[in-house]
Amino acid sequence: METGEPPLLIVGTGAMASLFAARLSAAQVPLIMLGTWKEAIQALQEKGIYLVEQDGQEKNYPVKVVDDPTSLSGIKYALVLVKSWQTKRAVRQVKACLDPKGVAVTIQNGMGNYEILAQVLGAPRAALGTTTAGAYLLAPGRVQSGGEGGVSIGEHNRIGPLSSMLQLAGFTVDIVPDPSVLLWGKLVINAAINPITALLHIPNGEILNIPTARILLASAAREAAAVAAASGVLLPYPDPVEAAVSVARRTSKNQSSMLQDINRCTPTEIDAISGAIVKFGEQSGVPTPVNQTFWLLVKALEKQGNTQQ
């Protein structure tokens, strides 16, 4: 798919950004990656992306990557695939190169990312998305696919061509009236699984083999679902506990992104996951003791990791 249009911008150089860039590059969609992580930028510039599929097959995809957004202009589409704590910086970079009629789509974990995009770029240039795809960063520029997944994006009058690009890259794309429902659905599951894996240093499926950990998963899921209900959100599944258990079972060998962050001694997305549930719970009068405990413990773990670096 070669066009004369400015390339699609992938914001980030981590696991999910590398996965999306590799899939799109395989479909010959012109793209450029924008990042700040020096080791990843160097690896991508020198060797491109190495994508390891679930069956062990590995392929390489050359990509262009820059660290200066002012070297770009007229970008029509940007996929924001950075960690939630990096969103404010990332959106300032996007603002420097996004076309006046362009659109940036957040496909990130946690809550609050779309609001930051809309505030900085203006609502007409911001869109909310979510994905069920997963990835694990083996090394800078080398990523393991966590399995196929779809992409859901909120209705937007500028999103059609981007949807076509993603479909060409093999993603199932759904344009939905209210993607916040799906975002809440993913938030509840992430809140039930990710903190436990980070605190116990275990893959997702191991939670189901530890009775007390499974109790914590259920408690966190029920709390988060109660907050969603009090916030007027109808989750996309009837039973939040069964939904979380199903994901943990389906991704049993995967390391959650939060565990990956803890292992690398980098900040996690706990503020945008458990922290967001605590915040919304306070606003709606729903107690969230388990999620608050997860939030505080993971924050302490982050601090411990930074101290030991």
PAPASE-560178 format. One line per 2 residues: number of its first residue (from 1); their letters; for each residue x, y, z of N, C-alpha, C, O. Coordinates in pm, whole numbers, plus 50000, padded with zeros to 5 digits. Atoms other than C-alpha are relative to their C-alpha. Layout:
BEGIN
NUM	a	X Y Z X Y Z X Y Z X Y Z; ...;
This chain:
BEGIN
1	me	50086 49880 50000 50000 50000 50000 50089 50123 50000 50120 50177 50106; 49915 49882 50010 50213 50286 49875 49913 50119 49956 49838 50109 49859;
3	tg	50077 49881 50035 50061 50634 49867 50091 50121 50007 50203 50113 50058; 49926 49875 49991 50177 50991 49832 49970 50076 50127 50024 50184 50149;
5	ep	50038 49935 49876 50022 51077 50166 50113 49994 50102 50198 49905 50094; 49904 50013 49889 50232 51151 50474 49977 49868 50071 49865 49817 50074;
7	pl	50013 50132 49938 50302 50831 50663 49915 50003 50125 49897 50106 50189; 50068 50019 49873 50097 50698 50948 50104 50013 50112 50214 49959 50100;
9	li	49908 49982 49889 50259 50799 51278 49966 49903 50112 49852 49899 50160; 50012 50088 49884 50311 50535 51548 50074 50068 50114 50196 50083 50108;
11	vg	49939 49928 49888 50374 50714 51877 50037 49899 50108 49950 49842 50173; 49950 50098 49905 50591 50493 52097 50095 49903 49933 50093 49886 49811;
13	tg	49906 50099 50053 50865 50234 52058 50003 49875 50088 50096 49794 50080; 50008 50115 49911 50757 49978 52320 49933 49882 49934 49930 49870 49812;
15	am	50055 50126 50049 50580 49645 52288 49884 50020 49903 49887 49969 49792; 50118 49985 50085 50243 49754 52149 50029 50084 49876 49980 50053 49768;
17	as	49963 49918 50115 50389 50025 51926 50077 49916 49899 50055 49928 49778; 49922 50085 50090 50635 49772 51783 49912 49896 49932 49932 49866 49814;
19	lf	50091 50098 50060 50360 49514 51729 49919 50063 49887 49912 50008 49777; 50081 49933 50103 50138 49759 51540 50087 50041 49881 50046 50025 49766;
21	aa	49912 49957 50109 50432 49895 51339 50042 49881 49914 50048 49893 49792; 49961 50119 50076 50541 49544 51240 49886 49950 49913 49906 49921 49795;
23	rl	50116 50048 50076 50191 49437 51133 49971 50094 49881 49944 50047 49770; 50028 49903 50106 50140 49757 50932 50110 49998 49895 50082 50009 49776;
25	sa	49888 50007 50095 50487 49735 50776 49988 49877 49912 50019 49882 49792; 50017 50123 50077 50414 49378 50670 49898 50018 49889 49905 49954 49785;
27	aq	50103 49971 50099 50112 49515 50483 50040 50116 49909 49959 50164 49829; 49944 49891 50082 50333 49784 50323 49926 50132 50020 49916 50212 49927;
29	vp	50058 49871 49966 50151 50067 50497 50113 50094 50038 50187 50064 50133; 49892 49908 49965 50390 50366 50501 49980 50056 50141 49872 50104 50175;
31	li	50013 49951 49863 50461 50463 50860 50134 50050 50050 50239 50023 49993; 49881 49953 49931 50706 50635 51087 49973 49991 50149 49863 50020 50194;
33	ml	50014 50011 49855 50766 50574 51456 50064 50121 50066 50167 50172 50021; 49949 49886 49924 50819 50855 51706 50018 49956 50144 49924 49907 50207;
35	gt	49975 50045 49864 50982 50782 52038 50105 50082 50071 50165 50174 50015; 49899 49933 49918 51209 50896 52318 50097 49902 50064 50199 49943 50120;
37	wk	49917 50103 49937 51359 50565 52438 50122 49977 49911 50111 49917 49803; 49880 49997 50084 51717 50590 52309 50042 49861 49954 50077 49842 49837;
39	ea	49958 50135 50038 51799 50217 52317 49910 49941 49892 49957 49876 49799; 50093 50052 50099 51486 50130 52123 50017 50071 49866 50017 50007 49761;
41	iq	49983 49924 50125 51535 50408 51869 50124 49952 49926 50120 49932 49804; 49877 50047 50063 51892 50293 51804 49980 49861 49939 50022 49836 49826;
43	al	50023 50136 50050 51785 49928 51768 49911 50001 49877 49937 49929 49780; 50093 49995 50112 51498 50015 51535 50066 50062 49877 50043 50017 49765;
45	qe	49931 49937 50112 51714 50244 51321 50101 49906 49936 50116 49904 49814; 49894 50086 50051 51990 49986 51289 49948 49869 49942 50001 49820 49842;
47	kg	50040 50136 50037 51794 49661 51257 49851 49985 49968 49810 49878 49923; 50143 50013 50020 51421 49737 51228 49935 49922 50114 49996 49901 50219;
49	iy	50075 50075 49898 51156 49542 51422 50011 49851 49972 49989 49806 49859; 50008 50145 50007 51193 49172 51490 49872 49958 50072 49857 49981 50192;
51	lv	50127 50046 49944 50847 49022 51544 50002 49848 50011 50018 49778 49911; 50005 50144 49975 50827 48676 51702 49853 49960 50015 49784 50007 50105;
53	eq	50139 50045 49994 50495 48505 51634 49985 49892 50108 50084 49842 50161; 50025 50099 49895 50330 48264 51877 50053 49861 49966 50081 49781 50055;
55	dg	49947 50131 50040 50449 47966 51674 50153 49999 49995 50213 49898 49956; 49854 49994 49996 50810 48083 51712 50064 50060 49877 50183 50092 49879;
57	qe	49945 49940 50121 50854 48219 51360 50035 50146 50026 49962 50218 50095; 49953 49864 49978 51048 48544 51353 50028 50068 49867 50094 50011 49779;
59	kn	49978 49923 50122 51047 48810 51083 50047 50140 50036 50020 50191 50145; 49946 49866 49980 51217 49145 51044 49932 50099 49907 49907 50070 49790;
61	yp	50066 49897 50078 51052 49466 50928 50074 50132 50018 50075 50188 50128; 49933 49870 49990 51256 49780 50849 49897 50110 50026 49789 50109 49968;
63	vk	50088 49887 49972 51100 50097 50990 50082 50127 50012 50201 50124 50043; 49939 49870 49976 51178 50465 51001 49957 50048 50137 49839 50038 50172;
65	vv	50032 49953 49865 51196 50612 51351 50075 50129 50027 50191 50144 49989; 49940 49871 49966 51263 50965 51477 49971 50031 50146 49881 49972 50207;
67	dd	50026 49955 49863 51285 51135 51815 49959 50147 50005 49934 50201 50113; 50033 49857 50006 51204 51489 51697 49873 50021 49918 49877 50007 49796;
69	pt	50125 49983 50075 50840 51560 51605 50002 50119 49906 49926 50123 49809; 49995 49883 50088 50934 51894 51449 50061 49967 49865 50056 50048 49772;
71	sl	49948 50043 50130 51107 51699 51172 49889 49945 49911 49913 49912 49795; 50115 50052 50073 50760 51582 51065 49896 50109 49983 49895 50207 50058;
73	sg	50111 49906 50018 50457 51768 50933 49891 49934 49918 49915 49839 49844; 50111 50048 50082 50116 51706 50784 49954 49859 50029 49892 49796 49943;
75	ik	50042 50136 49966 50058 51378 50967 49847 49994 50008 49785 50071 50081; 50146 50012 50002 49700 51268 50898 49948 49909 50111 49840 49932 50165;
77	ya	50046 50096 49899 49680 50977 51143 50114 49966 50094 50227 49940 50052; 49902 50037 49898 49861 50906 51468 49937 49898 50093 49827 49919 50145;
79	lv	50042 50099 49901 49825 50595 51682 50086 50019 50124 50207 50001 50120; 49927 49976 49875 49920 50675 52041 50006 49869 50078 49904 49820 50126;
81	lv	49981 50133 49941 50065 50356 52189 50108 50003 50108 50187 49909 50121; 49905 49988 49890 50271 50479 52484 49930 49962 50131 49808 49945 50135;
83	ks	50056 50023 49867 50223 50405 52855 49918 50122 50042 49945 50234 49999; 50092 49892 49962 49950 50611 53019 50072 50116 50068 50032 50231 50052;
85	wq	49927 49892 49932 50201 50807 53230 50083 50083 49903 50137 50188 49941; 49926 49927 50102 50370 50918 52906 49909 50081 49908 49958 50149 49817;
87	tk	50095 49943 50096 50053 51050 52739 50016 50151 49986 50013 50202 49874; 49990 49853 50009 50095 51419 52826 50117 50043 49912 50103 50133 49830;
89	ra	49885 49967 50083 50441 51431 52674 49975 49960 49855 50007 50035 49763; 50021 50051 50135 50338 51222 52374 49905 50089 49921 49927 50113 49802;
91	vr	50098 49919 50074 50040 51439 52284 50058 50136 49963 50019 50194 49862; 49932 49876 50040 50257 51751 52288 50085 49977 49876 50094 50064 49789;
93	qv	49923 50034 50119 50480 51577 52036 49909 49986 49878 49942 50033 49769; 50095 50017 50110 50180 51482 51823 49950 50135 49951 49936 50156 49830;
95	ka	50050 49867 50037 50054 51840 51829 50096 50072 49906 50054 50151 49822; 49899 49931 50080 50380 51953 51671 50000 49956 49854 50055 50027 49769;
97	cl	49991 50050 50138 50329 51744 51356 49867 49956 49940 49862 49918 49823; 50129 50047 50050 49958 51657 51323 49936 50104 49910 49932 50222 49943;
99	dp	50070 49912 50093 49774 51804 51027 49877 50062 50067 49815 49998 50152; 50121 49938 49941 49494 52052 51116 49875 49913 49986 49785 49921 50070;
101	kg	50114 50089 50019 49249 51795 50979 50036 49855 50031 49963 49763 49993; 49959 50134 49962 49438 51496 51116 49929 49953 50126 49854 50029 50187;
103	va	50062 50055 49880 49330 51269 51400 50099 49906 50069 50167 49827 50004; 49917 50088 49919 49517 51098 51683 49908 49906 50077 49809 49949 50136;
105	vt	50082 50102 49934 49377 50774 51826 50080 49941 50115 50190 49889 50095; 49937 50067 49887 49465 50655 52174 49956 49854 50004 49837 49824 50005;
107	iq	50026 50144 49984 49493 50276 52195 50086 49956 50118 50187 49887 50101; 49918 50017 49881 49619 50257 52551 49919 49936 50113 49797 49929 50108;
109	ng	50065 50051 49880 49544 50097 52886 49957 50114 50091 50013 50224 50086; 50037 49905 49896 49365 50278 53164 49910 50112 49952 49871 50120 49835;
111	mg	50093 49891 50025 49149 50586 53187 50072 50134 49993 50181 50150 50049; 49951 49863 50002 49209 50952 53107 50083 50038 49880 50113 50156 49862;
113	ny	49913 49968 50114 49418 50924 52791 49927 50080 49893 49981 50177 49840; 50075 49927 50101 49147 51037 52550 49977 50144 50042 49987 50236 49960;
115	ei	50027 49864 49951 49067 51337 52768 50123 50090 49981 50109 50208 49951; 49877 49923 50021 49431 51448 52747 50015 50036 49853 50049 50150 49820;
117	la	49992 49973 50144 49430 51415 52367 49902 50108 49960 49938 50201 49887; 50103 49903 50037 49105 51608 52335 50032 50139 50052 50006 50239 49984;
119	qv	49967 49870 49941 49225 51884 52566 50112 50070 49923 50105 50191 49900; 49884 49941 50065 49555 51938 52384 49978 50020 49850 50016 50124 49795;
121	lg	50017 49995 50145 49454 51866 52023 49867 50058 49956 49853 50102 49843; 50137 49966 50036 49086 51957 52033 49924 49873 49967 49978 49782 49906;
123	ap	50080 50121 50017 48805 51703 52024 49992 49951 49855 49994 49830 49833; 50007 50049 50138 48781 51695 51640 50125 49924 49955 50121 49850 49857;
125	ra	49875 50067 50039 49142 51570 51626 50037 49887 50096 50152 49842 50096; 49974 50107 49903 49111 51305 51899 49895 49891 49986 49778 49918 49962;
127	al	50091 50113 50004 48958 50958 51897 50044 49896 50102 50162 49885 50135; 49975 50100 49896 48929 50680 52153 49992 49861 49941 49897 49827 49870;
129	gt	50000 50138 50047 49022 50322 52077 50048 49906 50108 50099 49948 50211; 49949 50103 49910 49103 49997 52250 50031 49877 49917 49980 49862 49806;
131	tt	49964 50121 50074 49254 49666 52146 50007 49880 50094 50036 49893 50213; 49985 50124 49925 49250 49306 52259 50130 49929 49962 50158 49820 50012;
133	ag	49870 50056 50036 49590 49241 52098 50096 50016 50118 50081 50106 50200; 49900 49994 49894 49883 49175 52328 50139 49982 49943 50157 49926 49835;
135	ay	49861 50012 50044 50261 49193 52301 50092 50004 50120 50059 50059 50225; 49899 50006 49894 50571 49131 52509 50133 50041 49940 50178 49981 49842;
137	ll	49874 49951 50052 50893 49322 52454 50115 49911 50050 50143 49906 50169; 49889 50088 49966 51183 49076 52445 50130 50078 50018 50215 50043 50099;
139	ap	49885 49911 49995 51441 49350 52389 49963 50121 49916 49867 50114 49839; 50030 49886 50086 51446 49696 52231 50000 49959 49853 50099 49907 49802;
141	gr	50010 50036 50140 51323 49642 51876 49962 49856 49972 49952 49816 49857; 50037 50142 50019 51227 49277 51935 49878 49970 50086 49884 49982 50209;
143	vq	50127 50013 49930 50868 49193 52027 49937 49864 49973 49945 49810 49862; 50073 50128 50009 50671 48874 52095 49851 50028 49991 49797 50099 50076;
145	sg	50145 49984 50011 50311 48864 51974 49931 49920 50110 49967 49806 50137; 50078 50068 49897 50066 48778 52250 49872 49940 49946 49784 49901 50022;
147	ge	50121 50054 50062 49806 48658 52003 49926 50106 49922 49944 50225 49944; 50076 49908 50083 49574 48810 51750 49895 50072 50084 49846 50019 50183;
149	gg	50101 49923 49929 49334 49079 51863 49938 50104 49910 49994 50141 49807; 50070 49900 50078 49086 49328 51734 50025 50140 50052 50083 50160 50159;
151	vs	49991 49859 49964 49077 49707 51744 49860 50060 49991 49791 50042 49890; 50129 49929 50001 48767 49907 51838 50028 50149 50014 50104 50191 50100;
153	ig	49979 49856 50001 48753 50281 51765 49865 50069 50000 49771 50024 49933; 50124 49924 49995 48484 50532 51845 49968 50067 49867 50059 50104 49792;
155	eh	50042 49936 50125 48283 50678 51559 50063 50138 49986 50063 50218 50079; 49932 49873 50027 48469 50968 51398 50000 50020 49850 50027 49926 49774;
157	nr	50017 49979 50144 48420 51130 51059 50131 49998 49921 50129 50006 49798; 49872 50001 50072 48793 51118 50977 50071 49865 50006 50184 49853 49958;
159	ig	49927 50121 49963 48873 50761 51076 50000 49892 49891 50073 49794 49902; 50015 50104 50101 48777 50567 50760 50129 49946 49942 50151 49825 49945;
161	pl	49875 50051 50059 49119 50548 50588 50089 49928 50101 50155 49830 50065; 49920 50068 49898 49291 50455 50914 49946 49860 50028 50022 49765 50044;
163	ss	50063 50130 49981 49043 50173 50965 50042 49904 49889 50069 49786 49915; 49959 50084 50114 49130 50043 50618 50145 49954 50014 50177 49840 49983;
165	ml	49859 50036 49979 49503 50051 50699 50013 49887 50102 50087 49791 50081; 49992 50101 49894 49452 49850 51017 49945 49865 49952 49999 49760 49986;
167	ql	50055 50125 50054 49234 49595 50837 50098 49935 49904 50112 49813 49902; 49900 50051 50093 49499 49560 50568 50113 49930 50075 50172 49835 50025;
169	ag	49894 50058 49918 49746 49481 50847 49955 49877 50077 50033 49818 50152; 50048 50122 49938 49527 49195 50968 49920 50018 50127 49878 49920 50188;
171	ft	50081 49975 49880 49344 49362 51255 49852 50000 49964 49812 50054 49861; 50145 49985 50011 48971 49316 51292 49964 50135 50061 49997 50162 50176;
173	vd	50030 49864 49954 48838 49670 51322 49850 50019 50014 49774 49992 49921; 50140 49966 49976 48507 49769 51476 49990 50149 50030 50061 50201 50116;
175	iv	50029 49860 49970 48380 50126 51465 49874 50000 50086 49768 49957 50042; 50108 50014 49901 48158 50161 51771 49951 50137 50047 50028 50233 50050;
177	pd	50055 49871 49954 47926 50435 51901 50065 50049 50129 50090 50169 50144; 49948 49960 49869 48070 50433 52254 50113 49907 50043 50089 49809 50114;
179	ps	49888 50088 49964 48419 50282 52292 50034 50004 50148 50107 49918 50197; 49970 49993 49856 48431 50392 52656 49947 49877 50073 50002 49838 50176;
181	vl	50052 50123 49940 48218 50086 52737 50104 49888 49991 50126 49816 50088; 49896 50101 50018 48489 49861 52593 50123 50033 50083 50189 49944 50136;
183	lw	49885 49958 49919 48757 50065 52768 49977 49965 50146 50068 49917 50213; 50035 50039 49864 48578 50013 53100 50008 49848 50015 50056 49797 50117;
185	gk	49993 50146 49994 48546 49643 53020 50143 49950 50013 50170 49858 50089; 49859 50037 49992 48921 49618 52966 50060 50045 50133 50144 49976 50190;
187	lv	49949 49947 49873 48989 49833 53274 49970 49905 50115 50057 49877 50197; 50039 50091 49891 48797 49598 53504 50087 49875 49998 50132 49829 50103;
189	in	49918 50121 50011 48989 49297 53372 50146 50028 50035 50209 49951 50106; 49862 49964 49966 49326 49473 53390 50017 50021 50150 50119 49981 50208;
191	aa	49993 49974 49857 49251 49582 53747 49999 49871 50081 50056 49864 50190; 50011 50128 49930 49173 49223 53845 50124 49913 49982 50154 49830 50068;
193	in	49888 50089 50033 49480 49064 53683 50136 50066 50021 50221 50011 50091; 49865 49944 50009 49772 49302 53634 50068 50026 50134 50183 49987 50151;
195	pi	49931 49975 49873 49841 49417 53993 50044 49872 50071 50151 49868 50131; 49964 50126 49934 49839 49058 54122 50124 49940 49936 50214 49892 50005;
197	ta	49882 50055 50069 50087 48945 53857 50125 50080 50035 50233 50023 50050; 49884 49915 49968 50313 49242 53935 50047 49978 50143 50168 49974 50169;
199	ll	49966 50016 49859 50301 49189 54311 50058 49862 50030 50147 49849 50113; 49955 50137 49975 50353 48812 54299 50105 49952 49900 50161 49843 49915;
201	hi	49903 50036 50105 50582 48810 53992 49963 49866 49935 50044 49773 49931; 50049 50123 50063 50373 48546 53815 49933 50033 49867 49884 50144 49849;
203	pn	50077 49980 50122 50226 48503 53466 49851 49998 50029 49808 49955 50137; 50144 49983 49978 49855 48565 53422 49930 49874 50052 49854 49879 50148;
205	ge	50073 50121 49967 49739 48205 53443 50030 49944 50138 49949 49870 50193; 49963 50053 49869 49921 48130 53768 49907 50050 50109 49894 49987 50214;
207	il	50099 49950 49904 49664 48345 53950 49895 49894 50030 49852 49878 50144; 50108 50098 49986 49410 48069 53891 50043 49877 50078 49959 49800 50123;
209	ni	49948 50115 49925 49635 47813 54060 50026 50031 50147 50064 49942 50224; 49977 49958 49861 49666 48013 54384 49866 50045 50057 49818 50152 50022;
211	pt	50135 49969 49952 49335 48011 54576 49984 50141 50056 49885 50208 50026; 50013 49865 49943 49401 48334 54768 50015 50108 49894 49950 50212 49901;
213	ar	49986 49904 50109 49515 48513 54453 49872 50006 49917 49832 50113 49870; 50126 50004 50075 49197 48400 54279 49890 50076 50075 49805 50139 50013;
215	il	50096 49923 49920 48993 48546 54567 50023 50150 49980 49928 50226 49967; 49968 49859 50023 49175 48878 54521 49954 50044 49862 49900 50154 49846;
217	la	50046 49969 50136 49106 48870 54146 49850 50026 50001 49803 50124 49944; 50146 49987 49998 48735 48820 54212 49958 50127 50074 49867 50197 50030;
219	sa	50036 49882 49921 48721 49094 54477 50028 50128 49922 49946 50220 49922; 49965 49880 50077 48900 49348 54257 49905 50019 49883 49865 50131 49853;
221	ar	50090 49992 50114 48679 49265 53959 49861 50048 50042 49801 50132 49976; 50133 49958 49953 48357 49302 54159 50000 50147 50042 49905 50220 50011;
223	ea	49991 49858 49962 48470 49634 54308 49999 50089 49877 49922 50185 49869; 49990 49918 50121 48564 49773 53968 49869 50002 49923 49829 50105 49870;
225	aa	50130 50007 50068 48236 49653 53816 49896 50085 50072 49811 50147 50008; 50094 49918 49923 48043 49822 54098 50023 50148 49973 49929 50226 49965;
227	va	49968 49860 50034 48225 50148 54023 49949 50034 49861 49894 50141 49839; 50050 49978 50135 48143 50112 53654 49849 50020 50000 49797 50111 49935;
229	aa	50146 49989 49994 47775 50057 53733 49957 50132 50061 49864 50196 50012; 50033 49873 49935 47768 50358 53965 50032 50119 49910 49976 50228 49927;
231	sg	49963 49894 50095 47928 50562 53685 49912 49997 49876 49934 50074 49782; 50093 50007 50112 47646 50464 53448 50049 49919 49883 49999 49934 49771;
233	vl	49942 50081 50108 47852 50215 53246 49946 49858 50006 49951 49794 50111; 50044 50139 50012 47702 49886 53128 50114 49921 49937 50143 49937 49818;
235	lp	49884 50074 50049 47997 49648 53094 49963 49905 49887 49848 49861 49879; 50031 50084 50116 48025 49438 52776 49995 49851 50031 50001 49769 49939;
237	yp	50013 50141 49961 47998 49111 52973 49916 49994 50128 49917 50090 50205; 50092 50007 49886 47750 48988 53238 50068 49976 50135 50018 50023 50237;
239	dp	49934 50038 49875 47996 48855 53498 50146 50044 49997 50226 49984 49926; 49862 49949 50006 48316 49054 53566 50104 49900 50049 50216 49898 49999;
241	ve	49905 50099 49949 48478 48772 53763 50029 49895 49894 50145 49863 49869; 49982 50101 50105 48420 48514 53491 50076 50058 49882 50157 49989 49819;
243	aa	49928 49935 50111 48543 48764 53230 50150 50007 50030 50232 49980 49943; 49859 49990 49962 48869 48818 53422 50065 49862 50003 50178 49845 49958;
245	vs	49948 50137 49996 48914 48444 53483 50024 49949 49858 50125 49883 49831; 49989 50045 50139 48857 48377 53113 50124 50059 49933 50196 49988 49862;
247	va	49883 49936 50059 49123 48629 53010 50128 49943 50060 50225 49916 49988; 49881 50058 49935 49371 48496 53268 50030 49861 49946 50146 49823 49928;
249	rr	49981 50136 50053 49314 48145 53135 50048 50005 49855 50138 49930 49817; 49965 49991 50142 49337 48246 52769 50143 50053 49979 50209 50017 49882;
251	ts	49865 49941 50009 49660 48442 52832 50090 49944 50109 50174 50015 50164; 49939 50059 49881 49793 48201 53092 50152 50013 50005 50209 50028 50113;
253	kn	49854 49995 50002 50157 48215 52980 50053 50143 49988 50174 50165 49999; 49957 49861 50022 50165 48592 52924 50042 50067 50129 49984 50043 50235;
255	qs	49968 49907 49893 50340 48836 53150 49923 50129 49974 49932 50185 49865; 50073 49875 50018 50115 49137 53204 50097 50115 49978 50214 50107 50017;
257	sm	49915 49882 50023 50248 49476 53096 50048 50059 50132 50158 50114 50139; 49960 49946 49871 50255 49576 53463 50116 49921 50059 50209 49979 50116;
259	lq	49889 50082 49954 50479 49284 53554 50126 50030 49918 50236 50037 49973; 49885 49964 50084 50703 49368 53257 50063 50131 50047 50185 50143 50052;
261	di	49950 49871 49953 50732 49725 53385 50076 49984 50132 50184 50041 50149; 49934 50022 49871 50818 49611 53738 50135 49931 49979 50233 49968 50043;
263	nr	49875 50071 50027 51082 49373 53603 50106 50092 49939 50225 50071 49959; 49906 49906 50061 51238 49661 53406 50028 50120 50090 50106 50208 50054;
265	ct	49985 49887 49907 51216 49897 53706 49959 50131 49934 50024 50234 49952; 50056 49880 50061 51009 50144 53501 49860 50024 50057 49799 49930 50109;
267	pt	50134 49972 49946 50684 50318 53603 49894 49912 49936 49903 49878 49818; 50112 50081 50049 50367 50112 53567 49882 50092 49966 49889 50214 49981;
269	ei	50123 49926 50029 50018 50215 53458 49899 49986 50114 49779 49999 50092; 50089 50023 49887 49876 50151 53806 49911 50120 50030 49797 50103 50072;
271	da	50081 49881 49974 49756 50513 53840 49877 50004 49909 49769 50045 49951; 50109 49995 50098 49542 50480 53526 49910 49878 50006 49808 49872 49938;
273	is	50080 50122 49987 49409 50137 53627 49938 49995 50140 49825 50040 50158; 50054 50005 49863 49364 50075 54002 49975 50140 50054 49874 50164 50120;
275	ga	50017 49862 49953 49414 50445 54076 49875 50065 49944 49807 50139 50014; 50120 49944 50062 49139 50538 53831 49874 49942 50064 49777 50014 50084;
277	iv	50116 50062 49935 48899 50290 53992 49977 50061 50138 49863 50088 50176; 50012 49936 49869 48972 50436 54335 49941 50141 49986 49853 50180 50062;
279	kf	50048 49863 50022 48914 50788 54201 49852 50002 49965 49774 50077 50025; 50141 50005 50039 48585 50703 54030 49914 49945 50113 49798 49985 50128;
281	ge	50073 50053 49885 48481 50504 54336 49972 50108 50103 49862 50114 50159; 50020 49890 49907 48531 50807 54558 49894 50096 49949 49812 50146 50026;
283	qs	50097 49907 50059 48329 51021 54317 49858 49945 50006 49762 50021 50018; 50133 50062 50004 48041 50772 54310 49959 49937 50132 49850 49880 50143;
285	gv	50033 50053 49868 48052 50666 54675 50009 49849 50012 49944 49789 50097; 49982 50145 49996 48160 50307 54605 50135 49967 50065 50238 50012 50016;
287	pt	49873 50036 49936 48423 50162 54843 50084 49909 49910 50031 49820 49843; 49911 50081 50084 48727 50012 54668 50125 49958 50079 50236 49989 50036;
289	pv	49884 50032 49915 48952 49870 54944 50103 49910 49933 50223 49928 49954; 49903 50090 50064 49108 49594 54733 50078 50074 49892 50201 50063 49885;
291	nq	49931 49924 50105 49185 49819 54437 50092 50106 50060 50199 50133 50006; 49914 49901 49935 49321 50085 54671 50126 49935 50056 50235 49991 50046;
293	tf	49884 50073 49948 49548 49829 54837 50095 49962 49887 50216 49977 49900; 49917 50031 50117 49671 49712 54496 50076 50125 49955 50196 50120 49928;
295	wl	49941 49873 50046 49735 50074 54397 50118 50038 50089 50226 50069 50039; 49895 49959 49907 49937 50151 54710 50118 49903 49997 50233 49946 50002;
297	lv	49892 50099 50001 50136 49826 54699 50084 50009 49873 50207 50000 49880; 49924 49990 50124 50232 49862 54334 50080 50130 49997 50193 50132 49947;
299	ka	49925 49874 49991 50330 50227 54392 50124 49980 50088 50232 50031 50057; 49885 50029 49913 50553 50104 54677 50103 49915 49927 50223 49935 49943;
301	le	49910 50085 50077 50698 49839 54448 50077 50081 49896 50196 50058 49874; 49933 49909 50094 50774 50105 54187 50112 50075 50070 50224 50084 50019;
303	kq	49902 49923 49924 50953 50312 54449 50119 49914 50038 50234 49958 50029; 49893 50092 49963 51152 50011 54566 50089 49969 49879 50212 49965 49891;
305	gn	49923 50029 50121 51255 49931 54209 50087 50117 49959 50202 50097 49920; 49922 49881 50036 51366 50289 54142 50116 50019 50096 50224 50064 50055;
307	tq	49894 49986 49901 51567 50288 54464 50113 49903 49974 50230 49932 49999; 49901 50105 50020 51742 49967 54365 50073 50012 49867 50170 49940 49844;
309	q	49936 49987 50131 51832 50081 54012 50143 50050 50013 50212 50067 49912;
